[in-house]
């Protein structure tokens, strides 16, 4: 089963979910704004994605600027903590399956997990 960290207000997230459903895939939907991943879960997602925390941040969000997350001296733990506290900062959608993860931008990227 695939898992999608989903924001229903995001067109890219909706497109990725629809694409998976069109392929008849059973998908567990995690509304991450309502139930944010823990620091441990986020760390595991980053490992599966092969990304550093800074690579998963949405730089255009107001919280990014107000929290000073563009400061290059901030370490991984501080960035992960910011994403846990402010899940809106997490790039979306993230889809996981079989110990791997992709960001669904473009939506077709999720098909690599099938």
Biopython code that builds the backbone (N, CA, C, O; Angstrom):
import numpy as np
from Bio.PDB.StructureBuilder import StructureBuilder

atoms = [
    (1, "UNK", "N", (0.834, -1.178, 0.000)),
    (1, "UNK", "CA", (0.000, 0.000, 0.000)),
    (1, "UNK", "C", (0.884, 1.250, 0.000)),
    (1, "UNK", "O", (1.919, 1.303, 0.665)),
    (2, "UNK", "N", (0.454, 2.231, -0.750)),
    (2, "UNK", "CA", (1.147, 3.503, -0.787)),
    (2, "UNK", "C", (0.565, 4.429, 0.265)),
    (2, "UNK", "O", (-0.589, 4.287, 0.671)),
    (3, "UNK", "N", (1.376, 5.374, 0.699)),
    (3, "UNK", "CA", (0.954, 6.395, 1.654)),
    (3, "UNK", "C", (1.263, 7.742, 1.022)),
    (3, "UNK", "O", (2.343, 7.944, 0.466)),
    (4, "UNK", "N", (0.309, 8.662, 1.112)),
    (4, "UNK", "CA", (0.523, 10.007, 0.599)),
    (4, "UNK", "C", (0.340, 11.002, 1.728)),
    (4, "UNK", "O", (-0.666, 10.983, 2.437)),
    (5, "UNK", "N", (1.329, 11.874, 1.886)),
    (5, "UNK", "CA", (1.226, 12.997, 2.810)),
    (5, "UNK", "C", (0.591, 14.111, 1.989)),
    (5, "UNK", "O", (1.226, 14.706, 1.119)),
    (6, "UNK", "N", (-0.673, 14.376, 2.285)),
    (6, "UNK", "CA", (-1.566, 15.096, 1.384)),
    (6, "UNK", "C", (-2.093, 16.385, 1.999)),
    (6, "UNK", "O", (-2.403, 16.452, 3.189)),
    (7, "UNK", "N", (-2.184, 17.404, 1.153)),
    (7, "UNK", "CA", (-2.853, 18.654, 1.499)),
    (7, "UNK", "C", (-3.937, 18.846, 0.451)),
    (7, "UNK", "O", (-3.644, 19.120, -0.713)),
    (8, "UNK", "N", (-5.195, 18.700, 0.867)),
    (8, "UNK", "CA", (-6.301, 18.752, -0.094)),
    (8, "UNK", "C", (-6.451, 20.120, -0.750)),
    (8, "UNK", "O", (-7.133, 20.235, -1.769)),
    (9, "UNK", "N", (-5.834, 21.154, -0.196)),
    (9, "UNK", "CA", (-5.909, 22.489, -0.798)),
    (9, "UNK", "C", (-4.866, 22.690, -1.895)),
    (9, "UNK", "O", (-4.902, 23.693, -2.608)),
    (10, "UNK", "N", (-3.946, 21.752, -2.034)),
    (10, "UNK", "CA", (-2.850, 21.868, -2.998)),
    (10, "UNK", "C", (-3.200, 21.130, -4.287)),
    (10, "UNK", "O", (-3.501, 19.937, -4.262)),
    (11, "UNK", "N", (-3.160, 21.830, -5.396)),
    (11, "UNK", "CA", (-3.513, 21.207, -6.679)),
    (11, "UNK", "C", (-2.540, 20.090, -7.046)),
    (11, "UNK", "O", (-2.959, 19.081, -7.614)),
    (12, "UNK", "N", (-1.262, 20.243, -6.736)),
    (12, "UNK", "CA", (-0.274, 19.193, -7.042)),
    (12, "UNK", "C", (-0.549, 17.944, -6.217)),
    (12, "UNK", "O", (-0.423, 16.825, -6.712)),
    (13, "UNK", "N", (-0.922, 18.137, -4.969)),
    (13, "UNK", "CA", (-1.229, 17.007, -4.097)),
    (13, "UNK", "C", (-2.498, 16.294, -4.583)),
    (13, "UNK", "O", (-2.543, 15.064, -4.630)),
    (14, "UNK", "N", (-3.508, 17.060, -4.936)),
    (14, "UNK", "CA", (-4.752, 16.468, -5.462)),
    (14, "UNK", "C", (-4.481, 15.708, -6.757)),
    (14, "UNK", "O", (-5.039, 14.632, -6.972)),
    (15, "UNK", "N", (-3.630, 16.260, -7.617)),
    (15, "UNK", "CA", (-3.315, 15.601, -8.892)),
    (15, "UNK", "C", (-2.576, 14.285, -8.658)),
    (15, "UNK", "O", (-2.856, 13.292, -9.330)),
    (16, "UNK", "N", (-1.648, 14.266, -7.724)),
    (16, "UNK", "CA", (-0.904, 13.032, -7.437)),
    (16, "UNK", "C", (-1.831, 11.965, -6.879)),
    (16, "UNK", "O", (-1.743, 10.802, -7.274)),
    (17, "UNK", "N", (-2.718, 12.343, -5.965)),
    (17, "UNK", "CA", (-3.662, 11.385, -5.389)),
    (17, "UNK", "C", (-4.597, 10.849, -6.468)),
    (17, "UNK", "O", (-4.860, 9.647, -6.522)),
    (18, "UNK", "N", (-5.093, 11.725, -7.315)),
    (18, "UNK", "CA", (-5.990, 11.294, -8.395)),
    (18, "UNK", "C", (-5.281, 10.332, -9.346)),
    (18, "UNK", "O", (-5.875, 9.346, -9.783)),
    (19, "UNK", "N", (-4.044, 10.604, -9.663)),
    (19, "UNK", "CA", (-3.278, 9.741, -10.561)),
    (19, "UNK", "C", (-3.111, 8.351, -9.959)),
    (19, "UNK", "O", (-3.264, 7.350, -10.659)),
    (20, "UNK", "N", (-2.801, 8.282, -8.683)),
    (20, "UNK", "CA", (-2.678, 6.982, -8.023)),
    (20, "UNK", "C", (-4.010, 6.241, -8.027)),
    (20, "UNK", "O", (-4.051, 5.037, -8.277)),
    (21, "UNK", "N", (-5.082, 6.944, -7.756)),
    (21, "UNK", "CA", (-6.396, 6.318, -7.743)),
    (21, "UNK", "C", (-6.798, 5.844, -9.137)),
    (21, "UNK", "O", (-7.441, 4.803, -9.273)),
    (22, "UNK", "N", (-6.429, 6.590, -10.166)),
    (22, "UNK", "CA", (-6.705, 6.181, -11.546)),
    (22, "UNK", "C", (-6.001, 4.880, -11.898)),
    (22, "UNK", "O", (-6.475, 4.120, -12.742)),
    (23, "UNK", "N", (-4.872, 4.627, -11.252)),
    (23, "UNK", "CA", (-4.125, 3.397, -11.480)),
    (23, "UNK", "C", (-4.592, 2.266, -10.563)),
    (23, "UNK", "O", (-3.986, 1.195, -10.528)),
    (24, "UNK", "N", (-5.670, 2.511, -9.824)),
    (24, "UNK", "CA", (-6.259, 1.471, -8.989)),
    (24, "UNK", "C", (-5.432, 1.102, -7.770)),
    (24, "UNK", "O", (-5.556, 0.000, -7.236)),
    (25, "UNK", "N", (-4.597, 2.018, -7.337)),
    (25, "UNK", "CA", (-3.716, 1.757, -6.209)),
    (25, "UNK", "C", (-4.437, 2.109, -4.904)),
    (25, "UNK", "O", (-5.108, 3.136, -4.804)),
    (26, "UNK", "N", (-4.283, 1.238, -3.916)),
    (26, "UNK", "CA", (-4.810, 1.533, -2.589)),
    (26, "UNK", "C", (-3.853, 2.512, -1.926)),
    (26, "UNK", "O", (-2.650, 2.263, -1.847)),
    (27, "UNK", "N", (-4.397, 3.628, -1.450)),
    (27, "UNK", "CA", (-3.572, 4.702, -0.909)),
    (27, "UNK", "C", (-4.062, 5.073, 0.488)),
    (27, "UNK", "O", (-5.248, 5.320, 0.703)),
    (28, "UNK", "N", (-3.122, 5.105, 1.428)),
    (28, "UNK", "CA", (-3.417, 5.640, 2.752)),
    (28, "UNK", "C", (-3.135, 7.133, 2.700)),
    (28, "UNK", "O", (-2.016, 7.548, 2.398)),
    (29, "UNK", "N", (-4.142, 7.935, 2.992)),
    (29, "UNK", "CA", (-4.002, 9.386, 2.921)),
    (29, "UNK", "C", (-3.721, 9.935, 4.322)),
    (29, "UNK", "O", (-4.497, 9.734, 5.256)),
    (30, "UNK", "N", (-2.602, 10.623, 4.436)),
    (30, "UNK", "CA", (-2.219, 11.277, 5.681)),
    (30, "UNK", "C", (-2.389, 12.783, 5.473)),
    (30, "UNK", "O", (-1.673, 13.389, 4.677)),
    (31, "UNK", "N", (-3.325, 13.370, 6.181)),
    (31, "UNK", "CA", (-3.523, 14.822, 6.114)),
    (31, "UNK", "C", (-2.513, 15.457, 7.074)),
    (31, "UNK", "O", (-2.811, 15.713, 8.241)),
    (32, "UNK", "N", (-1.312, 15.703, 6.545)),
    (32, "UNK", "CA", (-0.180, 16.052, 7.392)),
    (32, "UNK", "C", (-0.313, 17.421, 8.055)),
    (32, "UNK", "O", (0.395, 17.695, 9.024)),
    (33, "UNK", "N", (-1.195, 18.283, 7.566)),
    (33, "UNK", "CA", (-1.399, 19.552, 8.257)),
    (33, "UNK", "C", (-2.174, 19.330, 9.555)),
    (33, "UNK", "O", (-1.987, 20.059, 10.529)),
    (34, "UNK", "N", (-3.046, 18.316, 9.562)),
    (34, "UNK", "CA", (-3.827, 17.982, 10.759)),
    (34, "UNK", "C", (-3.053, 17.064, 11.696)),
    (34, "UNK", "O", (-3.150, 17.193, 12.917)),
    (35, "UNK", "N", (-2.290, 16.142, 11.130)),
    (35, "UNK", "CA", (-1.487, 15.197, 11.923)),
    (35, "UNK", "C", (-0.063, 15.206, 11.374)),
    (35, "UNK", "O", (0.314, 14.332, 10.593)),
    (36, "UNK", "N", (0.723, 16.197, 11.788)),
    (36, "UNK", "CA", (2.087, 16.319, 11.260)),
    (36, "UNK", "C", (2.950, 15.125, 11.641)),
    (36, "UNK", "O", (2.750, 14.518, 12.694)),
    (37, "UNK", "N", (3.902, 14.792, 10.791)),
    (37, "UNK", "CA", (4.832, 13.720, 11.147)),
    (37, "UNK", "C", (5.700, 14.156, 12.332)),
    (37, "UNK", "O", (5.995, 15.339, 12.503)),
    (38, "UNK", "N", (6.096, 13.186, 13.134)),
    (38, "UNK", "CA", (7.016, 13.464, 14.231)),
    (38, "UNK", "C", (8.406, 13.716, 13.641)),
    (38, "UNK", "O", (8.638, 13.519, 12.449)),
    (39, "UNK", "N", (9.314, 14.153, 14.498)),
    (39, "UNK", "CA", (10.699, 14.361, 14.048)),
    (39, "UNK", "C", (11.291, 13.055, 13.529)),
    (39, "UNK", "O", (12.005, 13.052, 12.526)),
    (40, "UNK", "N", (10.998, 11.941, 14.209)),
    (40, "UNK", "CA", (11.512, 10.637, 13.760)),
    (40, "UNK", "C", (10.911, 10.244, 12.416)),
    (40, "UNK", "O", (11.622, 9.747, 11.543)),
    (41, "UNK", "N", (9.615, 10.460, 12.243)),
    (41, "UNK", "CA", (8.970, 10.138, 10.964)),
    (41, "UNK", "C", (9.525, 11.009, 9.846)),
    (41, "UNK", "O", (9.779, 10.526, 8.742)),
    (42, "UNK", "N", (9.708, 12.277, 10.131)),
    (42, "UNK", "CA", (10.243, 13.184, 9.120)),
    (42, "UNK", "C", (11.678, 12.815, 8.748)),
    (42, "UNK", "O", (12.066, 12.889, 7.582)),
    (43, "UNK", "N", (12.447, 12.423, 9.735)),
    (43, "UNK", "CA", (13.817, 11.973, 9.477)),
    (43, "UNK", "C", (13.817, 10.744, 8.568)),
    (43, "UNK", "O", (14.644, 10.636, 7.662)),
    (44, "UNK", "N", (12.891, 9.827, 8.812)),
    (44, "UNK", "CA", (12.789, 8.628, 7.968)),
    (44, "UNK", "C", (12.335, 9.004, 6.552)),
    (44, "UNK", "O", (12.851, 8.461, 5.576)),
    (45, "UNK", "N", (11.392, 9.913, 6.437)),
    (45, "UNK", "CA", (10.963, 10.371, 5.104)),
    (45, "UNK", "C", (12.134, 10.989, 4.351)),
    (45, "UNK", "O", (12.319, 10.728, 3.162)),
    (46, "UNK", "N", (12.910, 11.795, 5.029)),
    (46, "UNK", "CA", (14.083, 12.410, 4.390)),
    (46, "UNK", "C", (15.070, 11.348, 3.922)),
    (46, "UNK", "O", (15.641, 11.459, 2.837)),
    (47, "UNK", "N", (15.268, 10.322, 4.739)),
    (47, "UNK", "CA", (16.166, 9.227, 4.348)),
    (47, "UNK", "C", (15.643, 8.546, 3.085)),
    (47, "UNK", "O", (16.397, 8.291, 2.146)),
    (48, "UNK", "N", (14.334, 8.255, 3.076)),
    (48, "UNK", "CA", (13.731, 7.589, 1.923)),
    (48, "UNK", "C", (13.803, 8.460, 0.669)),
    (48, "UNK", "O", (13.971, 7.951, -0.439)),
    (49, "UNK", "N", (13.676, 9.755, 0.849)),
    (49, "UNK", "CA", (13.738, 10.688, -0.280)),
    (49, "UNK", "C", (15.176, 10.946, -0.732)),
    (49, "UNK", "O", (15.412, 11.365, -1.865)),
    (50, "UNK", "N", (16.121, 10.696, 0.154)),
    (50, "UNK", "CA", (17.517, 11.010, -0.150)),
    (50, "UNK", "C", (17.772, 12.506, -0.142)),
    (50, "UNK", "O", (18.590, 13.009, -0.912)),
    (51, "UNK", "N", (17.061, 13.224, 0.740)),
    (51, "UNK", "CA", (17.174, 14.674, 0.806)),
    (51, "UNK", "C", (17.657, 15.124, 2.175)),
    (51, "UNK", "O", (17.544, 14.398, 3.163)),
    (52, "UNK", "N", (18.187, 16.312, 2.213)),
    (52, "UNK", "CA", (18.521, 16.993, 3.460)),
    (52, "UNK", "C", (17.283, 17.796, 3.882)),
    (52, "UNK", "O", (16.459, 18.131, 3.031)),
    (53, "UNK", "N", (17.137, 18.106, 5.150)),
    (53, "UNK", "CA", (15.967, 18.865, 5.597)),
    (53, "UNK", "C", (15.753, 20.175, 4.835)),
    (53, "UNK", "O", (14.616, 20.525, 4.515)),
    (54, "UNK", "N", (16.822, 20.891, 4.546)),
    (54, "UNK", "CA", (16.670, 22.167, 3.834)),
    (54, "UNK", "C", (16.037, 21.970, 2.449)),
    (54, "UNK", "O", (15.350, 22.856, 1.941)),
    (55, "UNK", "N", (16.277, 20.799, 1.845)),
    (55, "UNK", "CA", (15.734, 20.511, 0.512)),
    (55, "UNK", "C", (14.229, 20.258, 0.536)),
    (55, "UNK", "O", (13.577, 20.315, -0.506)),
    (56, "UNK", "N", (13.677, 19.982, 1.703)),
    (56, "UNK", "CA", (12.253, 19.667, 1.825)),
    (56, "UNK", "C", (11.431, 20.878, 2.250)),
    (56, "UNK", "O", (10.204, 20.802, 2.314)),
    (57, "UNK", "N", (12.089, 21.982, 2.540)),
    (57, "UNK", "CA", (11.393, 23.189, 2.984)),
    (57, "UNK", "C", (10.757, 23.933, 1.822)),
    (57, "UNK", "O", (11.323, 24.026, 0.732)),
    (58, "UNK", "N", (9.569, 24.459, 2.082)),
    (58, "UNK", "CA", (8.888, 25.336, 1.124)),
    (58, "UNK", "C", (9.338, 26.766, 1.432)),
    (58, "UNK", "O", (8.881, 27.374, 2.400)),
    (59, "UNK", "N", (10.226, 27.288, 0.611)),
    (59, "UNK", "CA", (10.855, 28.578, 0.852)),
    (59, "UNK", "C", (9.898, 29.754, 0.696)),
    (59, "UNK", "O", (10.172, 30.840, 1.207)),
    (60, "UNK", "N", (8.788, 29.559, 0.004)),
    (60, "UNK", "CA", (7.847, 30.654, -0.227)),
    (60, "UNK", "C", (6.840, 30.873, 0.889)),
    (60, "UNK", "O", (6.069, 31.832, 0.844)),
    (61, "UNK", "N", (6.833, 30.008, 1.879)),
    (61, "UNK", "CA", (5.867, 30.148, 2.974)),
    (61, "UNK", "C", (6.286, 31.276, 3.918)),
    (61, "UNK", "O", (7.474, 31.503, 4.144)),
    (62, "UNK", "N", (5.294, 31.978, 4.463)),
    (62, "UNK", "CA", (5.566, 33.087, 5.380)),
    (62, "UNK", "C", (6.390, 32.622, 6.579)),
    (62, "UNK", "O", (7.254, 33.354, 7.062)),
    (63, "UNK", "N", (6.124, 31.406, 7.059)),
    (63, "UNK", "CA", (6.847, 30.878, 8.216)),
    (63, "UNK", "C", (8.342, 30.722, 7.918)),
    (63, "UNK", "O", (9.177, 30.890, 8.807)),
    (64, "UNK", "N", (8.666, 30.408, 6.695)),
    (64, "UNK", "CA", (10.074, 30.257, 6.316)),
    (64, "UNK", "C", (10.828, 31.554, 6.602)),
    (64, "UNK", "O", (11.918, 31.545, 7.173)),
    (65, "UNK", "N", (10.228, 32.658, 6.195)),
    (65, "UNK", "CA", (10.870, 33.959, 6.402)),
    (65, "UNK", "C", (10.800, 34.388, 7.860)),
    (65, "UNK", "O", (11.797, 34.836, 8.425)),
    (66, "UNK", "N", (9.622, 34.253, 8.475)),
    (66, "UNK", "CA", (9.452, 34.749, 9.846)),
    (66, "UNK", "C", (10.298, 33.961, 10.851)),
    (66, "UNK", "O", (10.702, 34.511, 11.876)),
    (67, "UNK", "N", (10.568, 32.697, 10.578)),
    (67, "UNK", "CA", (11.379, 31.880, 11.475)),
    (67, "UNK", "C", (12.878, 31.970, 11.163)),
    (67, "UNK", "O", (13.705, 31.386, 11.862)),
    (68, "UNK", "N", (13.210, 32.712, 10.102)),
    (68, "UNK", "CA", (14.621, 32.873, 9.738)),
    (68, "UNK", "C", (15.260, 31.586, 9.254)),
    (68, "UNK", "O", (16.442, 31.349, 9.500)),
    (69, "UNK", "N", (14.485, 30.746, 8.562)),
    (69, "UNK", "CA", (14.994, 29.445, 8.134)),
    (69, "UNK", "C", (15.980, 29.528, 6.975)),
    (69, "UNK", "O", (16.573, 28.522, 6.587)),
    (70, "UNK", "N", (16.153, 30.712, 6.431)),
    (70, "UNK", "CA", (17.161, 30.883, 5.381)),
    (70, "UNK", "C", (18.564, 31.027, 5.970)),
    (70, "UNK", "O", (19.539, 31.125, 5.225)),
    (71, "UNK", "N", (18.674, 31.041, 7.287)),
    (71, "UNK", "CA", (19.963, 31.139, 7.972)),
    (71, "UNK", "C", (20.758, 29.853, 7.732)),
    (71, "UNK", "O", (20.361, 28.788, 8.206)),
    (72, "UNK", "N", (21.873, 29.938, 7.004)),
    (72, "UNK", "CA", (22.641, 28.727, 6.679)),
    (72, "UNK", "C", (23.276, 28.055, 7.894)),
    (72, "UNK", "O", (23.720, 26.911, 7.801)),
    (73, "UNK", "N", (23.326, 28.745, 9.024)),
    (73, "UNK", "CA", (23.928, 28.140, 10.215)),
    (73, "UNK", "C", (22.963, 27.208, 10.950)),
    (73, "UNK", "O", (23.379, 26.485, 11.855)),
    (74, "UNK", "N", (21.680, 27.214, 10.574)),
    (74, "UNK", "CA", (20.718, 26.318, 11.222)),
    (74, "UNK", "C", (21.007, 24.877, 10.827)),
    (74, "UNK", "O", (21.163, 24.570, 9.645)),
    (75, "UNK", "N", (21.077, 24.009, 11.803)),
    (75, "UNK", "CA", (21.357, 22.606, 11.556)),
    (75, "UNK", "C", (20.110, 21.823, 11.193)),
    (75, "UNK", "O", (18.992, 22.336, 11.242)),
    (76, "UNK", "N", (20.328, 20.570, 10.828)),
    (76, "UNK", "CA", (19.232, 19.692, 10.414)),
    (76, "UNK", "C", (18.165, 19.555, 11.498)),
    (76, "UNK", "O", (16.974, 19.586, 11.191)),
    (77, "UNK", "N", (18.570, 19.405, 12.758)),
    (77, "UNK", "CA", (17.595, 19.237, 13.835)),
    (77, "UNK", "C", (16.682, 20.447, 13.957)),
    (77, "UNK", "O", (15.482, 20.289, 14.182)),
    (78, "UNK", "N", (17.223, 21.645, 13.814)),
    (78, "UNK", "CA", (16.419, 22.866, 13.900)),
    (78, "UNK", "C", (15.425, 22.942, 12.739)),
    (78, "UNK", "O", (14.282, 23.362, 12.922)),
    (79, "UNK", "N", (15.861, 22.539, 11.553)),
    (79, "UNK", "CA", (14.973, 22.584, 10.386)),
    (79, "UNK", "C", (13.867, 21.541, 10.505)),
    (79, "UNK", "O", (12.714, 21.812, 10.170)),
    (80, "UNK", "N", (14.221, 20.354, 10.979)),
    (80, "UNK", "CA", (13.209, 19.306, 11.177)),
    (80, "UNK", "C", (12.208, 19.754, 12.236)),
    (80, "UNK", "O", (11.002, 19.570, 12.066)),
    (81, "UNK", "N", (12.688, 20.330, 13.304)),
    (81, "UNK", "CA", (11.803, 20.825, 14.362)),
    (81, "UNK", "C", (10.838, 21.877, 13.820)),
    (81, "UNK", "O", (9.656, 21.879, 14.163)),
    (82, "UNK", "N", (11.343, 22.763, 12.979)),
    (82, "UNK", "CA", (10.480, 23.788, 12.378)),
    (82, "UNK", "C", (9.393, 23.153, 11.516)),
    (82, "UNK", "O", (8.248, 23.606, 11.532)),
    (83, "UNK", "N", (9.742, 22.101, 10.759)),
    (83, "UNK", "CA", (8.741, 21.437, 9.911)),
    (83, "UNK", "C", (7.714, 20.678, 10.738)),
    (83, "UNK", "O", (6.543, 20.614, 10.365)),
    (84, "UNK", "N", (8.140, 20.105, 11.855)),
    (84, "UNK", "CA", (7.198, 19.397, 12.725)),
    (84, "UNK", "C", (6.221, 20.391, 13.339)),
    (84, "UNK", "O", (5.020, 20.128, 13.401)),
    (85, "UNK", "N", (6.727, 21.519, 13.788)),
    (85, "UNK", "CA", (5.890, 22.541, 14.417)),
    (85, "UNK", "C", (5.039, 23.287, 13.399)),
    (85, "UNK", "O", (3.918, 23.695, 13.702)),
    (86, "UNK", "N", (5.569, 23.465, 12.193)),
    (86, "UNK", "CA", (4.886, 24.207, 11.122)),
    (86, "UNK", "C", (4.851, 23.325, 9.872)),
    (86, "UNK", "O", (5.618, 23.558, 8.938)),
    (87, "UNK", "N", (3.971, 22.312, 9.839)),
    (87, "UNK", "CA", (3.980, 21.352, 8.728)),
    (87, "UNK", "C", (3.715, 21.969, 7.358)),
    (87, "UNK", "O", (3.995, 21.349, 6.332)),
    (88, "UNK", "N", (3.184, 23.169, 7.340)),
    (88, "UNK", "CA", (2.971, 23.865, 6.078)),
    (88, "UNK", "C", (4.293, 24.064, 5.327)),
    (88, "UNK", "O", (4.302, 24.257, 4.111)),
    (89, "UNK", "N", (5.399, 24.016, 6.059)),
    (89, "UNK", "CA", (6.725, 24.196, 5.474)),
    (89, "UNK", "C", (7.201, 22.983, 4.678)),
    (89, "UNK", "O", (8.164, 23.081, 3.919)),
    (90, "UNK", "N", (6.532, 21.836, 4.846)),
    (90, "UNK", "CA", (6.971, 20.594, 4.200)),
    (90, "UNK", "C", (6.506, 20.581, 2.745)),
    (90, "UNK", "O", (5.330, 20.795, 2.452)),
    (91, "UNK", "N", (7.447, 20.327, 1.845)),
    (91, "UNK", "CA", (7.102, 20.196, 0.417)),
    (91, "UNK", "C", (6.113, 19.056, 0.255)),
    (91, "UNK", "O", (6.173, 18.067, 0.985)),
    (92, "UNK", "N", (5.218, 19.190, -0.685)),
    (92, "UNK", "CA", (4.157, 18.216, -0.867)),
    (92, "UNK", "C", (3.895, 17.952, -2.336)),
    (92, "UNK", "O", (4.289, 18.732, -3.203)),
    (93, "UNK", "N", (3.234, 16.861, -2.600)),
    (93, "UNK", "CA", (2.930, 15.725, -1.735)),
    (93, "UNK", "C", (4.124, 14.774, -1.664)),
    (93, "UNK", "O", (4.930, 14.695, -2.591)),
    (94, "UNK", "N", (4.218, 14.070, -0.567)),
    (94, "UNK", "CA", (5.219, 13.010, -0.428)),
    (94, "UNK", "C", (4.471, 11.693, -0.476)),
    (94, "UNK", "O", (3.482, 11.501, 0.233)),
    (95, "UNK", "N", (4.946, 10.788, -1.314)),
    (95, "UNK", "CA", (4.337, 9.467, -1.437)),
    (95, "UNK", "C", (5.393, 8.430, -1.091)),
    (95, "UNK", "O", (6.533, 8.512, -1.547)),
    (96, "UNK", "N", (5.000, 7.447, -0.275)),
    (96, "UNK", "CA", (5.933, 6.399, 0.151)),
    (96, "UNK", "C", (5.384, 5.025, -0.191)),
    (96, "UNK", "O", (4.172, 4.810, -0.233)),
    (97, "UNK", "N", (6.304, 4.103, -0.434)),
    (97, "UNK", "CA", (5.959, 2.694, -0.649)),
    (97, "UNK", "C", (7.247, 1.884, -0.655)),
    (97, "UNK", "O", (8.259, 2.309, -1.213)),
    (98, "UNK", "N", (7.199, 0.722, -0.032)),
    (98, "UNK", "CA", (8.316, -0.226, -0.088)),
    (98, "UNK", "C", (9.652, 0.391, 0.361)),
    (98, "UNK", "O", (10.702, 0.077, -0.200)),
    (99, "UNK", "N", (9.606, 1.267, 1.372)),
    (99, "UNK", "CA", (10.832, 1.859, 1.889)),
    (99, "UNK", "C", (11.418, 2.960, 1.034)),
    (99, "UNK", "O", (12.551, 3.384, 1.258)),
    (100, "UNK", "N", (10.657, 3.432, 0.052)),
    (100, "UNK", "CA", (11.105, 4.510, -0.825)),
    (100, "UNK", "C", (10.075, 5.627, -0.777)),
    (100, "UNK", "O", (8.929, 5.412, -0.382)),
    (101, "UNK", "N", (10.486, 6.814, -1.179)),
    (101, "UNK", "CA", (9.582, 7.957, -1.205)),
    (101, "UNK", "C", (9.932, 8.866, -2.371)),
    (101, "UNK", "O", (11.079, 8.922, -2.814)),
    (102, "UNK", "N", (8.923, 9.578, -2.858)),
    (102, "UNK", "CA", (9.118, 10.599, -3.886)),
    (102, "UNK", "C", (8.233, 11.792, -3.556)),
    (102, "UNK", "O", (7.217, 11.671, -2.871)),
    (103, "UNK", "N", (8.644, 12.933, -4.056)),
    (103, "UNK", "CA", (7.799, 14.119, -4.004)),
    (103, "UNK", "C", (7.033, 14.150, -5.318)),
    (103, "UNK", "O", (7.626, 14.056, -6.393)),
    (104, "UNK", "N", (5.734, 14.279, -5.231)),
    (104, "UNK", "CA", (4.876, 14.227, -6.415)),
    (104, "UNK", "C", (4.827, 15.528, -7.189)),
    (104, "UNK", "O", (3.745, 16.065, -7.425)),
    (105, "UNK", "N", (5.958, 16.033, -7.581)),
    (105, "UNK", "CA", (6.069, 17.234, -8.419)),
    (105, "UNK", "C", (7.078, 16.923, -9.513)),
    (105, "UNK", "O", (8.282, 16.933, -9.256)),
    (106, "UNK", "N", (6.632, 16.658, -10.685)),
    (106, "UNK", "CA", (5.252, 16.606, -11.153)),
    (106, "UNK", "C", (4.535, 15.371, -10.613)),
    (106, "UNK", "O", (5.161, 14.450, -10.089)),
    (107, "UNK", "N", (3.227, 15.374, -10.750)),
    (107, "UNK", "CA", (2.407, 14.285, -10.213)),
    (107, "UNK", "C", (2.863, 12.926, -10.735)),
    (107, "UNK", "O", (2.787, 11.933, -10.010)),
    (108, "UNK", "N", (3.329, 12.865, -11.966)),
    (108, "UNK", "CA", (3.740, 11.605, -12.577)),
    (108, "UNK", "C", (4.921, 10.952, -11.853)),
    (108, "UNK", "O", (5.173, 9.760, -12.031)),
    (109, "UNK", "N", (5.638, 11.717, -11.048)),
    (109, "UNK", "CA", (6.768, 11.163, -10.301)),
    (109, "UNK", "C", (6.314, 10.039, -9.376)),
    (109, "UNK", "O", (7.093, 9.134, -9.078)),
    (110, "UNK", "N", (5.064, 10.083, -8.918)),
    (110, "UNK", "CA", (4.576, 9.043, -7.990)),
    (110, "UNK", "C", (4.488, 7.689, -8.670)),
    (110, "UNK", "O", (4.499, 6.658, -7.997)),
    (111, "UNK", "N", (4.401, 7.675, -9.982)),
    (111, "UNK", "CA", (4.271, 6.398, -10.701)),
    (111, "UNK", "C", (5.537, 5.553, -10.593)),
    (111, "UNK", "O", (5.490, 4.347, -10.834)),
    (112, "UNK", "N", (6.654, 6.154, -10.240)),
    (112, "UNK", "CA", (7.892, 5.399, -10.090)),
    (112, "UNK", "C", (7.813, 4.417, -8.915)),
    (112, "UNK", "O", (8.617, 3.488, -8.829)),
    (113, "UNK", "N", (6.854, 4.620, -8.016)),
    (113, "UNK", "CA", (6.699, 3.730, -6.862)),
    (113, "UNK", "C", (5.787, 2.535, -7.143)),
    (113, "UNK", "O", (5.674, 1.630, -6.316)),
    (114, "UNK", "N", (5.146, 2.533, -8.298)),
    (114, "UNK", "CA", (4.213, 1.445, -8.619)),
    (114, "UNK", "C", (4.967, 0.216, -9.093)),
    (114, "UNK", "O", (4.352, -0.802, -9.409)),
]
sb = StructureBuilder()
sb.init_structure("model")
sb.init_model(0)
sb.init_chain("A")
sb.init_seg("    ")
for serial, (resi, resn, name, xyz) in enumerate(atoms, 1):
    if name == "N":
        sb.init_residue(resn, " ", resi, " ")
    sb.init_atom(name, np.array(xyz, "f"), 0.0, 1.0, " ", f" {name:<3s}", serial, name[0])
structure = sb.get_structure()
